[in-house]
Amino acid sequence: GGRTVGSGVVTGFLDFDIPADTKFLMQTDEFLFITGRGLSVTGTIKKGTIHLNDKVKGAGLQASKSYIVTGISLINSTNAVSNVSEARADDKVSILLRGATKAEISGEKYLISVN
């Protein structure tokens, strides 16, 4: 985890700052572009809950554009996948982002909510 400093910014996650009021934080592992559907991002939710139609963005240097979550797949310990309408902290998930390209977001270590 990170720690909050006086400016209201959480530090200590990696090499960049994440706003302390971020409602959702997901560490990213893999990126897969699916033609006609969008970009699938696999990772682990570290904070908060994600729902279908929520807006997220990358938390790194390229983080300017936001994307709509059009699919959420929960991945269990045996790697079985089930489609769900929401996922929460500690869940391993694959989320589908409409309009995202691999080039735009594949370098991001975290996805965060657009507050």
WOFEN-V32375 format. One record per residue. N is the residue number from 1. SS is DSSP state (A for helix, B for strand, O for the rest). OMEGA is omega in whole degrees, -180 to 180 (999 if undefined). NEAR is the number of other C-alpha atoms within 12 Angstrom. Layout:
# WOFEN-V32375
n=N ss=SS omega=OMEGA near=NEAR
n=N ss=SS omega=OMEGA near=NEAR
This chain:
# WOFEN-V32375
n=1 ss=O omega=-180 near=14
n=2 ss=O omega=177 near=20
n=3 ss=B omega=-180 near=17
n=4 ss=B omega=177 near=18
n=5 ss=O omega=-174 near=14
n=6 ss=O omega=-177 near=10
n=7 ss=O omega=-178 near=13
n=8 ss=O omega=-180 near=15
n=9 ss=B omega=178 near=18
n=10 ss=B omega=178 near=23
n=11 ss=B omega=174 near=19
n=12 ss=O omega=178 near=16
n=13 ss=O omega=174 near=23
n=14 ss=O omega=-175 near=17
n=15 ss=O omega=179 near=15
n=16 ss=O omega=-178 near=20
n=17 ss=O omega=178 near=27
n=18 ss=B omega=-179 near=37
n=19 ss=B omega=-177 near=28
n=20 ss=O omega=-178 near=25
n=21 ss=O omega=178 near=19
n=22 ss=O omega=-177 near=28
n=23 ss=O omega=-176 near=25
n=24 ss=O omega=179 near=34
n=25 ss=B omega=180 near=39
n=26 ss=B omega=174 near=39
n=27 ss=B omega=-175 near=33
n=28 ss=B omega=179 near=30
n=29 ss=B omega=-175 near=23
n=30 ss=B omega=179 near=25
n=31 ss=B omega=-180 near=30
n=32 ss=B omega=178 near=24
n=33 ss=B omega=179 near=24
n=34 ss=B omega=-177 near=18
n=35 ss=O omega=178 near=15
n=36 ss=O omega=-178 near=13
n=37 ss=O omega=-178 near=19
n=38 ss=B omega=-178 near=25
n=39 ss=B omega=176 near=31
n=40 ss=B omega=180 near=34
n=41 ss=B omega=180 near=43
n=42 ss=B omega=179 near=33
n=43 ss=B omega=-178 near=32
n=44 ss=B omega=178 near=33
n=45 ss=B omega=-179 near=34
n=46 ss=B omega=-177 near=27
n=47 ss=B omega=171 near=27
n=48 ss=O omega=-177 near=22
n=49 ss=B omega=176 near=27
n=50 ss=B omega=180 near=41
n=51 ss=B omega=171 near=27
n=52 ss=O omega=179 near=23
n=53 ss=O omega=172 near=21
n=54 ss=O omega=176 near=29
n=55 ss=B omega=177 near=29
n=56 ss=B omega=174 near=37
n=57 ss=B omega=175 near=37
n=58 ss=B omega=-177 near=36
n=59 ss=O omega=-177 near=34
n=60 ss=O omega=-174 near=26
n=61 ss=O omega=-176 near=20
n=62 ss=O omega=-167 near=19
n=63 ss=O omega=177 near=25
n=64 ss=O omega=-176 near=18
n=65 ss=O omega=176 near=24
n=66 ss=B omega=-175 near=26
n=67 ss=B omega=178 near=32
n=68 ss=B omega=178 near=29
n=69 ss=B omega=-178 near=35
n=70 ss=B omega=177 near=29
n=71 ss=B omega=176 near=31
n=72 ss=B omega=176 near=35
n=73 ss=B omega=178 near=31
n=74 ss=B omega=-179 near=31
n=75 ss=B omega=-178 near=23
n=76 ss=O omega=-173 near=17
n=77 ss=O omega=177 near=11
n=78 ss=O omega=-179 near=9
n=79 ss=O omega=171 near=13
n=80 ss=O omega=-175 near=13
n=81 ss=B omega=174 near=18
n=82 ss=B omega=179 near=20
n=83 ss=B omega=-177 near=20
n=84 ss=B omega=179 near=22
n=85 ss=O omega=175 near=21
n=86 ss=B omega=176 near=27
n=87 ss=B omega=-174 near=34
n=88 ss=B omega=-177 near=25
n=89 ss=O omega=-179 near=21
n=90 ss=O omega=176 near=22
n=91 ss=O omega=169 near=30
n=92 ss=B omega=-172 near=33
n=93 ss=B omega=166 near=40
n=94 ss=B omega=179 near=38
n=95 ss=B omega=-178 near=50
n=96 ss=B omega=-177 near=41
n=97 ss=B omega=179 near=39
n=98 ss=B omega=174 near=30
n=99 ss=O omega=-180 near=26
n=100 ss=O omega=172 near=33
n=101 ss=O omega=-179 near=25
n=102 ss=A omega=-179 near=23
n=103 ss=A omega=-178 near=14
n=104 ss=A omega=-166 near=24
n=105 ss=A omega=-173 near=35
n=106 ss=O omega=177 near=28
n=107 ss=O omega=-175 near=22
n=108 ss=O omega=178 near=31
n=109 ss=O omega=-179 near=32
n=110 ss=B omega=166 near=38
n=111 ss=B omega=179 near=48
n=112 ss=B omega=178 near=40
n=113 ss=B omega=171 near=33
n=114 ss=O omega=-172 near=26
n=115 ss=O omega=999 near=15
